[in-house]
């Protein structure tokens, strides 16, 4: 059984800017939910199966490596 996965993004030291998160699996963008609490974001998604998932993060229209 697959469970919702969560990723935390903390921007408290990054300054002002919008956060954008994409989760990609098997070449397709997954549906995500992003909840903001102050300068912290909680991103959740439901995996479709075993494999490699790519999490793409942007802050202030700039790619964030990692």
Secondary structure, DSSP 8 states (H G I E B T S, - for coil): ---EEEEEEE-TTT-S--EEEEEEETTEE---EEEEETTEEEEEEE--SSS-EEEEEEETTEEE--
